[in-house]
């Protein structure tokens, strides 16, 4: 039997309507910094008012930081941390999708630690420091089914000047409490539903292919893959479908319980480092066929791919190619077969500089692929993905 560790300190309130039960919990603070995106959805659909009502019932004070962009930045983190310190907040609450939760984690870290968030990044330009102090307690209320940030320690932050999009990880960045309420996901438009749902799928698929994969990770990953394959096309077609939304919320959280990302995520982070408006899930989809087919052609990971194909409903799969077809069919079913790098401003010529960046930004573990990839291999995957 493989050796592995499993640590999950986050209490999860799961299910439709769970936000309305937040006041029944004992939150780890008395004054909260509520963090949201710079968009309008959490205000428009009443989610922010619901949260404020719950906090009022708990007699918890709060201030609002609503400046987080879709790919959160170093500046977002430092502005939020400054606001938390100036207002003597002892708790950070994230209300939003993965970008908001990621930024909230880093805000909580920088509210208690000196310097700049990049001092703690492991990227090429990062300071690679250890955090001397634990982050403020974090409550994560997810409004999307994509990143799984509500149950992990990871945060992805961008620095546009450095062209770095990188991961930051500290154990104290685990949320203390998370709310996974599918009612808050009903308003996500079809295209974002697809992007977020496929991000969930790739978390699980990369975990299955990861050379460090083990039975605990496989258990979560295969169930997540099964749920995404069945329910994402339904949620994409009908955003008001309660069962589909609930099962996508479950898939998202399950996939994040043991997320073992490979170089597929780093590939997207390289693209996002240069193109700040590229949506993470869209970037993953653009390169998915070439990336997974690279290993299928070489029969490098046949058994996990066959297991994934079965989980996706394929009858009697016999090779990795059966998984590739199922993946292509799923991408088509959620309207993403025609995504183009060129529509995001990526040029074919700039792909030449991408392989080197694979060693300079952090996304997944580039040492954990089923086969080691050379810079030539990375370039081949980028170029085959280009449209």
PAMI-155835 format. One record per residue (C-alpha): residue in three letters; x, y, z. Coordinates in steps of 0.05 Angstrom, whole numbers, plus 5000, padded with zeros to 4 digits. Example, Ala and Ser with C-alpha at 12.3 -4.5 7.8 and 13.67 -1.06 7.14 Angstrom:
REM PAMI-155835
Ala524649105156/Ser527349795143/
REM end
This chain:
REM PAMI-155835
Unk500050005000/Unk502450704983/Unk504351195037/Unk500951865038/Unk498452405084/Unk491452705086/Unk490053335125/Unk483353695119/Unk482154205175/Unk476554575139/Unk469454485164/Unk464854485103/Unk457454685104/Unk455054345040/Unk448454405005/Unk443254864975/Unk441355405026/Unk447255305072/Unk449156045072/Unk442856175112/Unk445655735167/Unk452156115175/Unk449456475237/Unk448955795272/Unk456555735269/Unk461656025317/Unk466156435271/Unk473556525289/Unk473357285296/Unk469357905315/Unk470858375257/Unk471158125186/Unk474158375121/Unk469158145069/Unk472758055002/Unk469058034935/Unk470758144862/Unk470558814827/Unk464458554789/Unk457158624806/Unk454357924813/Unk454757824889/Unk451158484899/Unk446358414841/Unk443857724863/Unk443557894936/Unk449057424960/Unk452757994995/Unk446458225031/Unk445257505054/Unk452257465082/Unk451558135118/Unk444957895148/Unk448357275175/Unk453957685205/Unk449058165237/Unk445657575271/Unk452557385298/Unk454058095320/Unk460358085277/Unk462658755249/Unk465158785177/Unk468259225124/Unk468159085049/Unk473959015001/Unk470958944931/Unk476859064885/Unk479158354867/Unk479858254792/Unk478557584756/Unk486057394758/Unk487757704826/Unk494058114830/Unk499658254878/Unk496758954887/Unk489858674903/Unk492958274959/Unk496958844989/Unk491059334984/Unk486458835019/Unk491558685073/Unk492559425087/Unk485059515094/Unk484658915142/Unk490259215185/Unk487459915185/Unk480659665207/Unk483459175258/Unk480058585225/Unk481257905258/Unk477657495204/Unk477557475128/Unk471257245092/Unk471557085017/Unk465057134979/Unk466156944907/Unk469556454861/Unk476656204860/Unk479856874847/Unk476557184908/Unk478156594952/Unk485356574929/Unk486357314940/Unk482857275008/Unk487756735031/Unk493657175013/Unk490457785044/Unk489657385108/Unk496957195104/Unk499457895092/Unk495058185147/Unk499657835197/Unk506357815161/Unk511358355141/Unk513458555071/Unk510058405005/Unk506357774982/Unk511757644929/Unk516757564986/Unk513256904999/Unk512656664927/Unk516756084902/Unk516856354830/Unk523156594796/Unk522457304821/Unk519457104888/Unk522957174955/Unk521756454974/Unk520956635047/Unk517256245100/Unk511556605134/Unk513256725207/Unk506056825228/Unk499656445212/Unk494556785167/Unk488257085198/Unk482556575201/Unk479056495134/Unk471756345118/Unk470656165045/Unk463756225013/Unk464355974942/Unk459856224886/Unk462855784832/Unk464255054819/Unk471355074792/Unk477555184833/Unk476154814898/Unk479655374935/Unk474755304992/Unk478254675017/Unk485654755000/Unk491655185019/Unk493255424949/Unk492556124920/Unk494356354850/Unk496557084844/Unk499057484784/Unk504258034777/Unk503158364710/Unk509758734710/Unk513758104724/Unk509457684677/Unk508757164733/Unk502456784752/Unk504356344809/Unk502055934868/Unk502956104941/Unk501955564993/Unk502055575069/Unk498255105116/Unk494955685153/Unk491555875088/Unk486655295095/Unk479855615108/Unk477255485177/Unk470155435151/Unk467355385081/Unk460355445053/Unk458855064989/Unk451755284973/Unk449655124902/Unk444155654905/Unk449756164898/Unk451955834833/Unk445355864796/Unk446956544767/Unk453556344734/Unk452756444659/Unk453655844612/Unk460656004586/Unk463556104656/Unk459855484680/Unk463555094626/Unk470355404642/Unk469655294717/Unk466954584709/Unk472554384664/Unk477554664714/Unk474554184764/Unk475153624714/Unk482453764701/Unk484053784775/Unk481553074779/Unk484552834713/Unk491453104730/Unk490952774798/Unk489452104764/Unk495452184717/Unk500252454769/Unk505951964781/Unk504852074856/Unk497551864851/Unk495051404906/Unk488451064927/Unk486051654969/Unk486952144912/Unk483951664861/Unk477651584903/Unk476152324902/Unk478452434830/Unk474351884797/Unk467952094832/Unk469152814811/Unk470352594739/Unk463952184739/Unk459852774765/Unk462853284717/Unk461852844656/Unk454552724674/Unk452353404702/Unk456653944670/Unk453253904602/Unk446553964638/Unk448654554680/Unk451554884618/Unk444954804580/Unk440454974639/Unk443655394694/Unk437355334736/Unk437854574740/Unk438554484816/Unk440953764813/Unk446253914762/Unk448654524801/Unk448954134866/Unk452853564835/Unk457754034802/Unk458754374870/Unk460253684899/Unk464953504843/Unk468754154852/Unk469854034926/Unk471553294919/Unk476753444865/Unk480153934912/Unk480553474972/Unk486653144940/Unk488853584882/Unk495353324850/Unk496253804792/Unk501353654738/Unk504754094686/Unk497954194652/Unk496554734703/Unk503455044695/Unk502155074620/Unk496055504632/Unk499755934683/Unk505056094631/Unk499656324583/Unk496256724637/Unk502757044658/Unk502857414592/Unk495357504582/Unk492157744646/Unk484957694619/Unk485556964600/Unk480556574642/Unk484055984676/Unk479055454655/Unk479155694583/Unk486755644580/Unk486554934607/Unk481354734555/Unk485455034498/Unk491354584512/Unk487653974539/Unk487353544476/Unk494753624458/Unk496953534530/Unk493152904546/Unk494052604477/Unk501652684485/Unk501352144539/Unk495851734505/Unk500051674441/Unk505851414482/Unk501450944524/Unk504651264585/Unk498551244630/Unk493750734601/Unk490650454665/Unk488751134695/Unk486051374628/Unk481750744621/Unk479150854691/Unk477451574674/Unk473951364610/Unk469650874649/Unk467951414699/Unk465651854641/Unk460951314617/Unk464950984562/Unk463150254553/Unk469049774554/Unk474650274542/Unk481149924521/Unk486250484515/Unk487951204532/Unk485151404464/Unk478151234490/Unk479251754545/Unk481652264494/Unk475252184453/Unk470952244516/Unk474752874535/Unk473853174466/Unk466453004467/Unk465553334536/Unk469053964513/Unk464553984452/Unk458353864495/Unk459854494536/Unk461054934476/Unk468554994482/Unk471254604422/Unk472755244383/Unk476555634436/Unk482555984404/Unk488956244434/Unk489056774380/Unk482457054406/Unk486157204471/Unk491657584436/Unk496657004437/Unk501056974376/Unk504156344348/Unk510956674350/Unk510756814424/Unk509956074439/Unk517456004430/Unk518756344497/Unk513655934535/Unk517755304550/Unk522955674591/Unk517355994632/Unk515055294652/Unk520955294700/Unk519655994727/Unk512256014747/Unk508455544791/Unk501955194772/Unk502454444778/Unk508353994792/Unk512253934727/Unk516253354757/Unk509852944768/Unk507852804696/Unk507352064675/Unk513352194630/Unk518552754638/Unk517353304588/Unk522853684554/Unk522354404531/Unk521554134461/Unk515553734485/Unk512454334518/Unk513254734455/Unk510054184415/Unk503954184461/Unk503254944457/Unk503954944381/Unk499154364370/Unk494054724413/Unk494555374375/Unk488655624335/
REM end
